[in-house]
Amino acid sequence: MTDGNPESLRQQQTRLAAELRSAGRTWVETADVFRDRFRLNPRVALRVVRGWSQAKAAEEWNQRWPNEPKSFKSFSYWEIWPGKGGYSPSQDNLARLAELYECSVADLLADLPSFRHLDSATASTPVTTEGVKPGLAGEIMVPSEAEILLRDLLGRRPNADADAPPQAEAAGLYRRPEEVNFAELAQVITMWMQRVPHPQTRRDLLGKLTAALAVAATAPLTELTGFTDSATAAPTLTDPARFEPATLAHCEAMMPNLRKQGDVLGAAATLPTALAYRRLAEQQAKAAPHGPHRDHAIATYAELTQLAGWLCFNTGDYHTAQRLYDDARTAAHDARAVELVTYILCTMSHLATWQGKPRIGIDHAAAASAWADQTSSPYARAYAADVTVRALTADNQNHQSKQALDREYAALQAALADQSPSQSWWYFYDESFYWATNAQNALKFDGADRIMAATEKALKISDQGNLHERSFRLLYRAEAFAQQQNIGVACQTISEVVELTSVNSTRRIEQRVQQLRRGLDPWKRTRAVRELDQAINAYRSPPLT
């Protein structure tokens, strides 16, 4: 405790590790304490005791073995394993992990089951793996920060009633975002859902989690009492008519977090916070003096307005999304933010195409391409080509859509080779996004082989934490299986999406699931479709029709 403020999780862990090491404990002994106190698996604990994030662990690895580089994703997969979504480390990688953490390979695998008790020579009392602590029914050892946050959201502590209502407190939660990796949080949510055995219990738990996450999402703006020491507390405007650069900087810094929050927690949970920050940015834009400060403030307002429009799009409120996009485009033009204008026009094209108006989508995409040519950003040119592909595909223009795909691929290669910093809103656009659009095009014009190859590439290299994009890519694959009349696998894939998006489903994902399910009506009496309907009813409330 410091000055009456509770320690953050990271501070608790740092202090405990220092105390244990000062007392002469080894890294393995310290990790055992962390496993017990913070409910970590050994691979997580051996990293956390050193105060390393997954990115820092990858950096340390790459310094030792530059010819076998790893990213934070590799550590994430190893730490989630043996849960679904994780990958087991190879023997060589286990040996290097052990060297990195100064432990034995067995220490890294201490959470795996032991079957020594099956040996007739073993005493009758079952033997458990040393150091493994029994968990709550339906739970699994998972990465630390995200798991602790989820327990706080659900009001669940060891030995707590599984049906206890959420006990999330905004005052504590809004100080946590800097400790939580959104990709890790997404993986933890998915793992929890897959381990809760009973559909009704799962639905109840997810209902509580959704409500609690909504509280957490709005928390940064629920207790605004002016500037605080917290790095994540949003400042209030003591005088809305006064320009405050710190307030504007805070609004700008929040945008990448809000975008990722929308990908993981869903549009509905994120929209209230995005709108609140948009209001702050609007006040700053009105108060800013003419010149660079004003242009900067207007551009920040434009980007937050586009973000709010995107979230409304995903909730199915297309009218409000269009209104916000129009406002965002006007503001971006006023700020002379050409690359932002390009991005907003691209999202307007996407909205029109999704609504069944591909020719309007083509118009917006053409305007986006024209503005993109005035920028130095290969991302702007690539994404403008991407939305052009989707609009042309929806308008049944096969040859022209293939030409746009070629333009997108060329711009993508330039973007991947570009070493200069890119604007934060391009965080979602990478090679996997190109292959997902390629799959959409193949679904319209080509055979199963190209569809499967494109979806396989998109899923293999995609960000596992972006549940929104991953869900759509899985649905492309499900549609391909349905076209092949491989109904069992199509149903399994759709069920995976329904399960994956139990917490963060959006109206657009719901619409695609409904559309694909209607396409399976000729097989509605088969076991595969009946099991799909059961999954939909278990995870969706009210059930889809």
Buried (B, 14 or more C-beta within 10 A) or exposed (E): EEEEEEEBBBEBBBEBBEEBBEEEBBBBEBBBBBBEEBBBBBBBBBBBBBEBBBBBBBBBBBEEBEEEEBBBBBBBBBBBBBBBBBBEBEEEBBBBBBEBBEBEEBBBBBBBEEEEEEEEEEEEEEEEBEBBEEEBEBBBBBBBBBBBBBBBBBBBEEEEEBEEEBBBBBEBBBBBBEBBBBBBBBBBBBBBBBBBEEEEBBBBBBBBBBBBBBBBBBBBBBBBEEBBEBEBBBBBBEEBEEBBEEBBBBBBEBBEBBBBBBBBBBBBBBBBBBBBBBBBBBBBBBBBEEEEBBBBBBBBBBBBBBBBBBBBBBBBBBEBBBBBBBBBBBBBBBBEBBBBBBBBBBBBBBBBBBBEBBEBBBBBBBBBBEBBEEBEBBBBBBBBBBBBBBBBBBBEBEEBBBBBBEBBBBBBBBBEEEEEEBBEBBBBBBBBBBBBBBBBBBBBBBEBEBBBBBBBBBBEEBBBBBBBBBBBBBBBBBBBBBBBEBBBBBBBBBBBBBBBBBBBBBBBBBEBBEEBBEBBEEBEEBEBBEBBBEBBBBBBEEEBE
